[in-house]
Amino acid sequence: MSYSHRFVIVACVFVTCLITANTIGAKVVELGPFILPAAVFLFPLSYIFGDILTEVYGYHQARRIIWLGFLCNLIFVIFAWIGQILPPAELYEGQEAYETILGYTPRLLAASFCGYLIGEFANSFVLAKMKILTRGRWLWTRTIGSTVVGQGLDTVIFIIGAYFGAPFFTLMMILHHWLAKIAIEALATPFTYTAVNFLKKKEATDAYDYETNFNPFSIRNRERKAI
């Protein structure tokens, strides 16, 4: 089933947030007593747009965009690596800085990719199931509840996988990162409501995943829509 340019816009913003967050996530910042990746304020936006995709278009469409985001991020990483190994010009003085920011280690990539896939699919699954359970009411419970699960899994996998053993690593870093993401999701609830209501009206669709195959690797789907 095809959708309008609005679906494409939401998908593009989702992928852009993901790639940008993974790029700036290489920097660790200290905000008062909190030590967090710089992407802590941006990466939750990908979950917000993931919520919008699942709520309006259903798990099947969200699954496609999650895999699209993974593919786009993989393309970015591959060409960033190619740019790193190409010999720099004599006048170019940024090679060390380039390697520091874009020189992803296998450990960081594995943590990022695993955290993203597991977190995003868990987020979409929980939201779709809660929508059926609540019969489409109380959107805020679904967006925040799915974030608690999805971002929790993502945060634990990424932080431990990427930073375990580093001098600044602590278990509190995981807790702070997770709570910050949940807080951003909660603060964005009015925006989520506005976007969801607008898209449901314009697209004339409101997907309920009663008969959906939730296998992340499945390309077949059955879903019921309320219009």
N, C-alpha and C positions, 0 to 999 in steps of 0.2 A: 504494500500500500504506500502510495507516495503522499508526501506532505508539502506544504507551501514553503516559501522562503523563510518563514518564521522558524521552522524546524531546523533549517540549515544554519540560521543565525545562532540559535541556542547551541547547536552542535559545535560550531566554530568557536564560540566563546568558551565552551567546555574544554576543547582541545588546547586553545590558547592559554587558558589558566593553568592547565596541566603542565605544558612545556615550560612556561615562564616560571612556575613554582619550582620545577625540578632544576632549573638553571640557577635561580637565586638561592635555592636551598643549600648550595655549597657553603654559604656564609652562615656562621653561627653568631647570634647577637645576644647581648646581655641587657635585659630591661629590668633594672632594679635587682631583685633577688632571682629573677627568672633567666635561665639560659635556654634559648630556643633557636631553631633554624629560621633564617630570615623569611622563609616561605610560609611561616605560620599564619600570616594574615591573608595570603593569597590562595593557598591550596584548598582551604575550605570552600572557596567559591566554586571549585570544580564539583564539589559534593552538592552544593546548592543547585547548580545547573543539572547535575545528575538527578537530583530529586525532581526537578521540573520535568526532565525527560521521562522519568518513570511515571510520575503522577499523571501527566497529560497523555503521553504516547504509549505507555506500557513498557514492561520489562524487555520485551523483544526488541523494541527500537533502542532502548537504553543500552542493551547488550551490544548492539552494533556499534554504537558510538564509543562505548568503553573500549572495544577492540580497535576502533579507529584511532582513539587517543593513544593506545599502546603502540600501534604501528607508526603513527606520526612521531611519537617520542623516540622510538627506535631509530627512525630515519635521521632525526636530529642528532642523536648520540653517535651514529655511525659517521656522519659527515663532520661532526665536531672532532671526532677522533682522527679522521683523514686530514683535517686542517691542522691538527696537532703534529702529526708525523711528517707533513710536508716540510722541506727545508726552508727556514725563514730567510728572507732577504737580508743583506748585510745592514741595511738602514733600519730594519724592523727591530724595535727594542721591547716588544711586548710578548715575546715567546714565553717567558717565565710566568707572566701574569695570565696568559692564555691557558697554560697548562694547569695553573692553580685553580682557575675557575671552571674550565671546560675539560680538564684532564680527568675524566671519570675513571675511578678504579673499578675493577670487576666486582669488588665487595659492595661498593656504593650502588652500582647499577643493579645488582641482584636484589639488594634491599629495596631499592626504589621500585623496580618492576613488580616484585612479589607483593610489596605493601599496597601498591596501586591496584593491581588486579584483584587481590583478595578483599581489600577494603571497599572498592567500588562495587563489586558484585554483591558483597554482603549488604552494603547500603541499599542497593536497588532491590534486592530480594526482600529485605525487611520492610521497606516502604511498600512494596507491592502487596505483601501478605497483610500488613497492617491496614492497608486501604480496604481490603476485603473484610477484615475483622471489624473495622469501624464503619463499614458500609459507606465509605467516602466522606465521613464526617471527621471533624477535628484534625485538619491537615497538620497543625502544629505538632501533634503527637507523633505523626509519621515522620515529619522532617527531622525533628530533634531525636526521636527514638532511633531512626535509622542511622543518624550521624553518630550517636553514642556507640553503636555496634561497629559500623563501618570505619569511622575514624579511629576507634579504639584499636581495631585489628591493624589498620594501616600504620598507626603511630608506633605500636609495640614492635611490629615487624621492621619498620624502617629505622627507627631510632636504635634498636639493639643491633640490627644488621649493619648499619652504617657507622655507628659511633661507639659501639662497645669496645672498651679498652682505651679509648681516648682520654686524655687528662680531664676533660670537662664533662665526661659522661657520668650521669647519676640516674638512678631510677626516678628521681623527682623530675628529671628532664622529660621523661615520658608522660608523667602525670600533668605537668604544666602544659606541655604541647597539646595533650588530649583535651584538657579543660578549656584551653584557649580556643580550640577549634569548635567545641560545643557552644561556647559563649558567642562566637561569631555567627554560628548557625542560628542561635536564638535571636540575636540582634537583627539578623536578616529576615526574620519571619514575615514582617510586613511586606518586604519586597517579594518574597516567595509567594505570598498570597496574591499580590497584585499580578505578578507574572503568570501564575497558574490560572487565575480567573480570566485574564485577558486571552491567553492561548486557548483555553477550553472554548471560549466563546467564538474566537476567530476561526479556529480549526474545526469547530463543531464535533469535538471528540472528547471522550473521557474514558480512558482505557481501564478495564478491570481484568486482572490476570487470573481469572477463574480456571482456565484450562491451559495455561501457559506451561511450556516445558522450561523449567528454570535451570537446566544444564547450561553452564556458561559457554560450552563448546558446541551447542546445538545450533543449527541453522534453520530448523523447522519450528513453527510456532502456531499455537492456537490461542486466541484470546477473545474475550467478549467485551464489547464497548457499549457504554451508556451514552446516548446522545440527547 
